[in-house]
Amino acid sequence: MASQIENRPNYRLPITDPLYFVGRRELLKEMQQKPLDVRILLGGRRIGKTSTLNAFQWSLLDPNIDNIVRVFPVLIDLQVEQPKDLENLRYILIARLRESIDRWKQVPLASLREMYRSFIRQIASGEIAVSFLQQLNIKFNITNPDNERRLIHDDFLLAFLKTVNDLESLKFNGICFLLDGAEFLTSQDWANNAWSYLRGLKSDTAIKPFLGLLLSGYRELKEYQQAVGSQLLNIADIKWLSPLTALEMEEIIECRVRKESIELSKKNLAVIRAWSGAHPYLLQQILNSIFDICQEGVDFSSSSLKVLIENLIYEHDNEFKSWWNEDKSSGSFGDRERLIYQVFMQHRQGTIRSFAQQTKLSPIDVKNGLDILLGTGVIHKVGQGRYEIGTRLFEEWVKWQ
């Protein structure tokens, strides 16, 4: 049992192993059916955006996928890349595309799980992209690469279409850029140019049939669209990630129980369901803690539950502070969301109309606030137009403040 716990994945990080990814089945199926669409995936920190992008990536790489259109996925973390301007963004798109193709070529044919694990472990040469672009007579000053690694549109177009042609031999018929942390762009003074450019690519008759875009982010993306009217976001299918369904939560619990050979009592299961509220990250952390208690052979009593909850609140204090965002240091809750959540704590559930009456906010304000709370994973949408409070762990943390 100890070795099984030692081999436990780090559930604080995005999931990169298909064996441990559970849920989001309908969303993934929808995205797989139309991989060349423009989509925006919104959700709070720890709700599983990057894990979902990883799952979409490995599903598109699956040689046995039965899609009519199989496209090559390129996952790019814009918070890590931090492009300096639009020209640099163009270069990053092509560079990571060519590097990903080089890594995929080195992957031996095996099960999807083994192929994807091999793919993410491959290290592509940093000069793959430069060499490729030079073959297209696009020149770079290698002595000052940071300054020179930019592409004008004509060079980007040439490189993109040449890559589409190259991918045919690998049985791919297009390219989908998965841009994680896309809210980075909203803070740049060239953001409007970037959104307009990406929107323009989906109008370019040469590129449109071969290009898909999937961007992930949080409330900054939605509010940027509302404030500025981004041309790209206006044509995108926007989805909020929310807590897991009851069935998905049970699947994760069963998966973890099977992998770690732990038996859970009905009392254990009730604690897990209530205190996680089907929030994917909190669910995994509570499972970790309860599994560790079970491994030590400690009887799960009321006193041990109290200690467990206190320890979990201490452990996740910084994350909950970031969600609550009273000091306005993150892009999470604002005054509106905190007010609505406090009403949830009193009444447990409600509708847009009832929350509008109780908070004196407009129905539109309430709806936007509920989207943020839902996307952060602290409430559930149940039935048509009705919402109820979710994770008790976060609720208990709020009571402590």
C-alpha positions as CSV (number, residue, x, y, z in Angstrom):
1,M,0.0,0.0,0.0
2,A,2.9,2.3,0.8
3,S,4.3,1.9,-2.7
4,Q,0.9,2.7,-4.2
5,I,0.7,6.0,-2.3
6,E,4.3,6.8,-3.2
7,N,3.3,6.4,-6.8
8,R,0.3,8.7,-6.4
9,P,0.2,11.5,-9.0
10,N,0.7,15.0,-7.8
11,Y,-2.9,16.2,-7.9
12,R,-1.8,19.8,-7.3
13,L,-0.5,19.8,-10.9
14,P,-2.6,19.4,-14.1
15,I,-3.2,15.8,-15.1
16,T,-1.1,14.6,-17.9
17,D,-1.8,10.8,-17.6
18,P,-5.0,9.6,-19.4
19,L,-5.3,6.9,-16.8
20,Y,-6.1,9.5,-14.1
21,F,-8.3,11.9,-16.1
22,V,-12.0,11.4,-15.3
23,G,-15.0,13.5,-16.3
24,R,-15.7,16.4,-18.8
25,R,-16.7,13.6,-21.3
26,E,-19.5,15.6,-23.0
27,L,-17.4,18.7,-23.4
28,L,-14.5,16.7,-24.8
29,K,-16.8,14.9,-27.2
30,E,-18.2,18.2,-28.4
31,M,-14.8,19.7,-29.0
32,Q,-13.5,16.6,-30.8
33,Q,-16.4,16.7,-33.2
34,K,-15.5,20.3,-34.3
35,P,-11.8,20.8,-33.6
36,L,-11.5,23.6,-36.1
37,D,-14.0,25.9,-34.3
38,V,-13.1,28.9,-32.1
39,R,-13.7,28.1,-28.4
40,I,-13.2,29.9,-25.1
41,L,-12.9,27.7,-22.0
42,L,-13.5,29.8,-18.8
43,G,-13.0,28.7,-15.2
44,G,-11.3,29.6,-12.0
45,R,-8.0,28.5,-10.7
46,R,-7.8,24.7,-9.8
47,I,-11.1,24.0,-11.7
48,G,-9.2,21.9,-14.2
49,K,-8.8,24.0,-17.4
50,T,-5.2,22.9,-18.1
51,S,-6.1,19.2,-17.4
52,T,-9.0,19.5,-19.8
53,L,-6.7,21.0,-22.5
54,N,-4.3,18.2,-21.9
55,A,-7.1,15.7,-22.4
56,F,-8.2,17.4,-25.6
57,Q,-4.6,17.3,-26.8
58,W,-4.1,13.6,-26.2
59,S,-7.5,12.8,-27.7
60,L,-6.6,14.6,-30.9
61,L,-3.2,12.8,-31.1
62,D,-4.9,9.4,-30.7
63,P,-4.2,7.4,-34.0
64,N,-7.5,5.6,-33.6
65,I,-9.7,8.7,-33.3
66,D,-12.7,8.3,-35.6
67,N,-13.1,12.0,-36.4
68,I,-13.6,12.9,-40.0
69,V,-11.1,15.7,-39.5
70,R,-8.0,14.8,-37.5
71,V,-6.1,17.9,-36.5
72,F,-2.7,18.4,-34.8
73,P,-3.0,20.0,-31.4
74,V,-0.4,22.5,-30.1
75,L,-0.6,23.4,-26.4
76,I,0.9,26.8,-25.5
77,D,0.9,28.4,-22.1
78,L,0.8,32.1,-22.7
79,Q,1.5,32.9,-19.0
80,V,4.8,31.1,-19.5
81,E,5.6,32.3,-23.0
82,Q,4.6,35.9,-22.4
83,P,4.8,37.2,-26.0
84,K,6.1,40.7,-26.2
85,D,4.0,41.8,-29.1
86,L,1.9,40.4,-32.0
87,E,4.9,39.7,-34.2
88,N,6.5,37.7,-31.3
89,L,3.2,35.8,-30.8
90,R,3.2,34.8,-34.4
91,Y,6.7,33.4,-34.0
92,I,5.8,31.5,-30.8
93,L,2.8,29.9,-32.6
94,I,5.0,28.6,-35.4
95,A,7.9,27.7,-33.2
96,R,5.9,25.6,-30.7
97,L,4.0,24.0,-33.6
98,R,7.2,22.8,-35.3
99,E,8.7,21.7,-32.0
100,S,5.5,19.7,-31.2
101,I,5.6,18.0,-34.6
102,D,9.3,17.1,-34.1
103,R,8.4,15.6,-30.7
104,W,5.5,13.6,-32.1
105,K,7.7,12.1,-34.8
106,Q,9.9,10.6,-32.2
107,V,7.0,8.8,-30.4
108,P,6.9,5.1,-31.1
109,L,3.5,3.5,-31.8
110,A,2.0,2.1,-28.6
111,S,-1.1,2.6,-26.5
112,L,-2.4,6.2,-26.3
113,R,-1.3,6.5,-22.7
114,E,2.3,5.5,-23.5
115,M,2.4,7.6,-26.7
116,Y,1.2,10.7,-24.9
117,R,3.6,10.2,-21.9
118,S,6.4,9.8,-24.4
119,F,5.3,12.8,-26.3
120,I,5.4,15.2,-23.3
121,R,8.8,13.8,-22.2
122,Q,10.4,14.4,-25.6
123,I,12.7,17.4,-25.8
124,A,12.8,19.2,-29.1
125,S,15.8,21.2,-30.3
126,G,15.4,24.9,-29.6
127,E,16.5,25.6,-33.2
128,I,13.9,23.4,-34.9
129,A,11.8,26.5,-35.7
130,V,14.7,28.7,-36.8
131,S,16.0,26.0,-39.1
132,F,12.5,25.4,-40.6
133,L,11.9,29.1,-41.2
134,Q,15.3,29.6,-42.8
135,Q,14.4,26.8,-45.2
136,L,11.6,29.1,-46.3
137,N,14.1,31.9,-46.8
138,I,12.9,33.7,-43.6
139,K,16.1,35.0,-42.1
140,F,17.0,35.5,-38.5
141,N,19.9,37.3,-36.8
142,I,21.0,34.4,-34.5
143,T,23.4,36.6,-32.6
144,N,20.4,38.5,-31.2
145,P,17.6,35.9,-31.3
146,D,15.3,37.4,-28.7
147,N,15.0,40.6,-30.7
148,E,14.7,38.9,-34.1
149,R,12.2,36.1,-33.3
150,R,9.2,37.9,-34.8
151,L,7.2,37.1,-37.9
152,I,5.2,39.4,-40.2
153,H,1.9,38.1,-41.4
154,D,3.2,36.9,-44.8
155,D,5.9,34.8,-43.2
156,F,3.5,33.4,-40.7
157,L,1.1,32.5,-43.5
158,L,3.9,30.8,-45.5
159,A,5.1,28.8,-42.5
160,F,1.6,27.8,-41.4
161,L,0.5,26.5,-44.9
162,K,3.8,24.7,-45.3
163,T,3.3,23.0,-42.0
164,V,-0.3,22.0,-42.9
165,N,1.1,20.3,-46.0
166,D,3.8,18.6,-44.0
167,L,1.2,17.2,-41.5
168,E,-0.6,15.4,-44.3
169,S,2.1,12.7,-44.2
170,L,1.3,12.2,-40.5
171,K,-2.4,11.9,-41.2
172,F,-3.4,15.2,-39.8
173,N,-5.6,17.6,-41.8
174,G,-5.3,20.8,-39.8
175,I,-3.9,22.5,-36.7
176,C,-5.6,23.5,-33.4
177,F,-3.8,25.9,-31.1
178,L,-4.6,25.4,-27.5
179,L,-3.8,28.7,-25.8
180,D,-3.7,28.2,-22.0
181,G,-3.7,31.3,-19.8
182,A,-5.1,33.5,-22.6
183,E,-6.0,36.2,-20.0
184,F,-2.4,37.2,-20.3
185,L,-3.2,38.9,-23.6
186,T,-5.9,41.1,-22.0
187,S,-3.3,42.9,-20.0
188,Q,-1.2,43.8,-22.9
189,D,-1.4,47.2,-24.7
190,W,-1.5,45.3,-28.0
191,A,-4.4,43.0,-27.0
192,N,-6.9,44.5,-29.5
193,N,-4.4,43.8,-32.3
194,A,-3.9,40.2,-31.2
195,W,-7.7,39.5,-30.9
196,S,-8.3,41.2,-34.3
197,Y,-5.5,39.2,-35.9
198,L,-6.7,35.8,-34.6
199,R,-10.2,36.8,-35.7
200,G,-8.8,37.6,-39.1
201,L,-7.1,34.3,-39.5
202,K,-10.5,32.6,-39.1
203,S,-11.7,34.8,-42.0
204,D,-8.7,34.1,-44.3
205,T,-9.9,31.6,-46.9
206,A,-6.4,30.1,-47.1
207,I,-6.1,29.4,-43.4
208,K,-9.7,29.0,-42.1
209,P,-10.2,25.4,-43.2
210,F,-7.1,24.3,-41.4
211,L,-7.1,26.3,-38.2
212,G,-8.8,25.7,-34.8
213,L,-8.4,27.9,-31.7
214,L,-9.1,26.9,-28.1
215,L,-8.3,29.5,-25.5
216,S,-8.6,29.1,-21.7
217,G,-8.8,31.8,-19.1
218,Y,-10.8,33.3,-16.3
219,R,-13.1,36.3,-15.7
220,E,-10.6,38.7,-17.3
221,L,-11.3,37.1,-20.7
222,K,-15.1,37.5,-20.4
223,E,-14.9,41.0,-19.0
224,Y,-12.5,42.1,-21.7
225,Q,-15.0,41.0,-24.3
226,Q,-17.8,42.8,-22.5
227,A,-15.8,46.0,-22.1
228,V,-14.0,46.1,-25.5
229,G,-16.0,43.9,-27.8
230,S,-13.2,41.6,-28.9
231,Q,-13.8,40.4,-32.5
232,L,-12.5,37.0,-31.7
233,L,-14.6,36.4,-28.6
234,N,-17.6,37.6,-30.5
235,I,-17.4,34.5,-32.8
236,A,-16.3,32.0,-30.1
237,D,-18.3,29.3,-28.4
238,I,-17.8,30.2,-24.7
239,K,-18.1,27.6,-22.0
240,W,-17.6,27.8,-18.3
241,L,-16.1,24.8,-16.5
242,S,-18.0,24.0,-13.4
243,P,-17.8,21.4,-10.6
244,L,-18.0,17.8,-11.6
245,T,-21.3,16.0,-11.9
246,A,-22.3,13.5,-9.2
247,L,-21.5,10.7,-11.6
248,E,-18.1,12.1,-12.5
249,M,-17.3,12.5,-8.8
250,E,-18.1,8.9,-8.1
251,E,-16.0,7.8,-11.1
252,I,-13.0,9.7,-9.6
253,I,-13.5,8.2,-6.2
254,E,-13.8,4.7,-7.7
255,C,-10.6,5.3,-9.8
256,R,-8.6,6.4,-6.7
257,V,-10.0,3.6,-4.6
258,R,-9.0,1.0,-7.2
259,K,-5.5,2.5,-7.8
260,E,-4.6,2.7,-4.1
261,S,-6.4,-0.3,-2.9
262,I,-8.3,1.6,-0.1
263,E,-11.7,0.7,1.2
264,L,-13.9,3.7,2.1
265,S,-16.8,3.5,4.5
266,K,-20.2,5.1,3.9
267,K,-19.1,7.8,6.4
268,N,-15.9,8.4,4.5
269,L,-17.8,8.8,1.3
270,A,-20.3,11.2,2.8
271,V,-17.5,13.4,4.1
272,I,-15.8,13.4,0.7
273,R,-18.9,14.3,-1.2
274,A,-20.1,17.1,1.1
275,W,-16.8,18.8,1.9
276,S,-15.4,18.7,-1.7
277,G,-18.7,19.7,-3.3
278,A,-17.5,17.9,-6.4
279,H,-14.8,20.5,-6.9
280,P,-12.2,18.5,-8.8
281,Y,-9.1,19.8,-7.0
282,L,-10.6,19.8,-3.5
283,L,-12.0,16.3,-4.2
284,Q,-8.5,15.0,-4.9
285,Q,-7.0,16.7,-1.9
286,I,-9.6,15.4,0.5
287,L,-9.2,11.9,-0.9
288,N,-5.4,12.2,-0.3
289,S,-6.0,13.1,3.3
290,I,-8.6,10.4,4.0
291,F,-6.5,7.8,2.2
292,D,-3.5,8.7,4.4
293,I,-5.6,8.4,7.5
294,C,-6.9,5.0,6.3
295,Q,-3.4,3.8,5.6
296,E,-2.3,4.7,9.2
297,G,-5.2,2.5,10.5
298,V,-6.8,5.4,12.4
299,D,-10.5,5.1,13.1
300,F,-12.5,7.9,11.4
301,S,-14.3,9.5,14.3
302,S,-16.0,12.9,14.8
303,S,-12.8,14.2,16.4
304,S,-10.7,13.0,13.5
305,L,-13.1,14.7,11.1
306,K,-12.7,18.0,12.9
307,V,-8.9,17.7,12.8
308,L,-9.1,16.7,9.1
309,I,-11.2,19.8,8.2
310,E,-9.0,22.2,10.2
311,N,-5.9,20.8,8.6
312,L,-7.4,21.1,5.1
313,I,-8.5,24.7,5.8
314,Y,-4.9,25.6,7.0
315,E,-3.4,23.8,4.0
316,H,-5.6,25.6,1.4
317,D,-5.8,29.0,3.1
318,N,-3.7,30.8,0.4
319,E,-5.8,29.3,-2.4
320,F,-9.1,30.3,-0.7
321,K,-7.8,33.8,0.0
322,S,-7.1,34.1,-3.7
323,W,-10.6,33.0,-4.6
324,W,-12.2,35.3,-2.0
325,N,-9.9,38.1,-3.2
326,E,-10.8,40.6,-0.5
327,D,-7.5,42.4,-1.1
328,K,-8.2,42.5,-4.9
329,S,-4.8,41.0,-5.7
330,S,-6.2,38.3,-8.1
331,G,-8.7,38.2,-10.8
332,S,-11.2,36.1,-8.8
333,F,-14.2,37.3,-6.7
334,G,-15.2,40.9,-6.4
335,D,-17.6,42.6,-4.1
336,R,-20.5,41.3,-6.1
337,E,-19.5,37.7,-5.9
338,R,-18.7,37.9,-2.2
339,L,-22.2,39.4,-1.6
340,I,-24.0,36.7,-3.6
341,Y,-22.0,33.9,-1.9
342,Q,-22.9,35.2,1.6
343,V,-26.5,35.0,0.6
344,F,-25.9,31.4,-0.5
345,M,-24.5,30.7,3.0
346,Q,-27.8,31.9,4.5
347,H,-30.3,30.4,2.1
348,R,-28.3,27.5,0.6
349,Q,-29.9,27.9,-2.9
350,G,-31.9,30.2,-5.1
351,T,-32.6,31.6,-8.5
352,I,-31.3,34.7,-10.4
353,R,-34.5,36.5,-9.4
354,S,-34.3,35.6,-5.7
355,F,-30.7,36.6,-5.5
356,A,-31.5,39.9,-7.2
357,Q,-34.1,40.6,-4.6
358,Q,-31.9,39.6,-1.7
359,T,-28.8,41.5,-2.9
360,K,-30.5,44.5,-4.6
361,L,-28.3,43.8,-7.6
362,S,-29.8,43.7,-11.1
363,P,-30.6,40.3,-12.6
364,I,-27.7,40.8,-15.2
365,D,-25.3,41.5,-12.4
366,V,-26.5,38.5,-10.5
367,K,-26.1,36.2,-13.6
368,N,-22.6,37.4,-14.2
369,G,-21.7,36.9,-10.5
370,L,-23.2,33.4,-10.5
371,D,-21.1,32.6,-13.6
372,I,-17.9,33.5,-11.6
373,L,-19.0,31.5,-8.6
374,L,-19.9,28.5,-10.7
375,G,-16.7,28.7,-12.7
376,T,-14.7,28.9,-9.5
377,G,-16.4,25.7,-8.4
378,V,-18.0,26.8,-5.2
379,I,-21.7,26.5,-6.2
380,H,-23.7,24.2,-8.4
381,K,-26.3,24.8,-11.1
382,V,-29.2,22.4,-10.4
383,G,-32.1,22.2,-12.8
384,Q,-33.3,25.1,-14.9
385,G,-32.2,28.4,-13.4
386,R,-31.6,27.2,-9.9
387,Y,-28.3,27.2,-8.0
388,E,-27.1,25.8,-4.7
389,I,-24.0,26.1,-2.5
390,G,-21.2,23.6,-3.2
391,T,-18.0,22.8,-1.3
392,R,-18.4,22.9,2.5
393,L,-14.7,23.2,2.9
394,F,-14.6,26.7,1.3
395,E,-17.8,27.7,3.1
396,E,-16.2,26.8,6.4
397,W,-13.1,28.8,5.5
398,V,-15.3,31.8,4.8
399,K,-16.9,31.4,8.2
400,W,-13.5,31.6,9.8
401,Q,-12.8,35.0,8.3
